[in-house]
Amino acid sequence: MQISDEIFKILQGDSRDILKDIKSNSVQCIITSPPYWGLRDYHRENQIGLEPLLDEYLSQLEIVFNELYRILKPNGVLFLVIGDGYTSGNRKYRAIDKKNPSRLLAVRPDTPPGLKNKELIGIPWKLAFLLQKNGWYLRNDIIWHKPNAMPESVKDRPYRCHEYIFMFSKLEKYFFDLSKLKDANHKLLRSVWAINTSSKSAIHSATFPLELVKYCIYSSTKPKDIVLDPFCGIGTVGIACVETNRGFLGIDINDLYINEAIQNIKEII
Ligand SMILES: C[S@@+](CC[C@H](N)C(=O)[O-])C[C@H]1O[C@@H](n2cnc3c(N)ncnc32)[C@H](O)[C@@H]1O
């Protein structure tokens, strides 16, 4: 698939394999949300996210993010959207979520060593520090506030309604145009972005909003630049790239999501 003279590609497969064949220093921006730990079953062999141990999960993501570091241009930026989780208290069973059946997992991961039952794990920060150790510059933690988040079934802590968007660069200096980081009322965004979740897909329940992706694209790329999403799902980043005249390279392990991504993008080209 092509737009203008620039690249527009969507590939099906395991990111850990496909990324190895992508040229070094070739994309301007990476916007991605990897599978969260122990939360969803994407029903594909070699999927990331169902590792029994947290450290195994983090080391699989480390493989991906080391490749991404090589592929990002020296003045490029990475936006990483990542959610947290609680220790299971060694309960093995996760109750059926009727609205979101992919959240049913037969086995919940054990409580990681050093943590107690019912604790917030801190996965986003553990991953952020790992990337920092591997050379990435952690430039900001942006809070994605979800005003329409559903209440949780807990009574002993506030309901969570946010996720982290970490912004990383490869070097101290990089391309970033703060003046383009504006909301619909032309107000400059700060480090808390209030954006409703929206589920537009019948088959994928963990997509991120187009608006969030566009904030990242406008501030950190120019028209025709290439944006990469190594966990592209139904192609939200690709859709945003078409709408903003950027090139796109997307990868996902699930062929059903890839088909929907191609369909979604064809509809707007
Ligand atoms: C949180 S979702 C991303 C959704 C995407 N941001 C969107 O808006 O559609 C994570 C994705 O990672 C994919 N995935 C899991 N393991 C993978 C792997 N090893 N290689 C590539 N994709 C993988 C899943 O199929 C899933 O679509």
The ligand as a MOL file (V3000), in Angstrom:
LIG
                    3D

  0  0  0     0  0            999 V3000
M  V30 BEGIN CTAB
M  V30 COUNTS 27 29 0 0 0
M  V30 BEGIN ATOM
M  V30 1 C -2.6970 -3.0580 23.0870 0
M  V30 2 S -2.8870 -3.8190 21.5140 0 CHG=1
M  V30 3 C -2.5310 -2.5010 20.3670 0
M  V30 4 C -3.7780 -1.9170 19.7430 0
M  V30 5 C -3.5230 -0.7640 18.7770 0
M  V30 6 N -2.8680 0.3560 19.4360 0
M  V30 7 C -4.8350 -0.2870 18.1280 0
M  V30 8 O -5.2420 0.8700 18.3530 0
M  V30 9 O -5.4800 -1.0980 17.4500 0 CHG=-1
M  V30 10 C -1.4630 -4.8350 21.4100 0
M  V30 11 C -1.3210 -5.6170 20.1030 0
M  V30 12 O -0.1100 -6.3710 20.1250 0
M  V30 13 C -0.2940 -7.5290 19.2970 0
M  V30 14 N 0.7820 -8.4820 19.5920 0
M  V30 15 C 0.9240 -9.3160 20.6450 0
M  V30 16 N 2.0940 -9.9900 20.5750 0
M  V30 17 C 2.7270 -9.5660 19.4410 0
M  V30 18 C 3.9780 -9.8750 18.8290 0
M  V30 19 N 4.8060 -10.7670 19.3600 0
M  V30 20 N 4.2930 -9.2410 17.6670 0
M  V30 21 C 3.4420 -8.3360 17.1050 0
M  V30 22 N 2.2440 -8.0170 17.6480 0
M  V30 23 C 1.8850 -8.6080 18.8090 0
M  V30 24 C -1.7140 -7.9850 19.6220 0
M  V30 25 O -2.2540 -8.7650 18.5770 0
M  V30 26 C -2.4410 -6.6300 19.8160 0
M  V30 27 O -3.1310 -6.2280 18.6590 0
M  V30 END ATOM
M  V30 BEGIN BOND
M  V30 1 1 1 2
M  V30 2 1 2 3
M  V30 3 1 2 10
M  V30 4 1 3 4
M  V30 5 1 4 5
M  V30 6 1 5 6
M  V30 7 1 5 7
M  V30 8 2 7 8
M  V30 9 1 7 9
M  V30 10 1 10 11
M  V30 11 1 11 12
M  V30 12 1 11 26
M  V30 13 1 12 13
M  V30 14 1 13 14
M  V30 15 1 13 24
M  V30 16 1 14 15
M  V30 17 1 14 23
M  V30 18 2 15 16
M  V30 19 1 16 17
M  V30 20 1 17 18
M  V30 21 2 17 23
M  V30 22 1 18 19
M  V30 23 2 18 20
M  V30 24 1 20 21
M  V30 25 2 21 22
M  V30 26 1 22 23
M  V30 27 1 24 25
M  V30 28 1 24 26
M  V30 29 1 26 27
M  V30 END BOND
M  V30 END CTAB
M  END
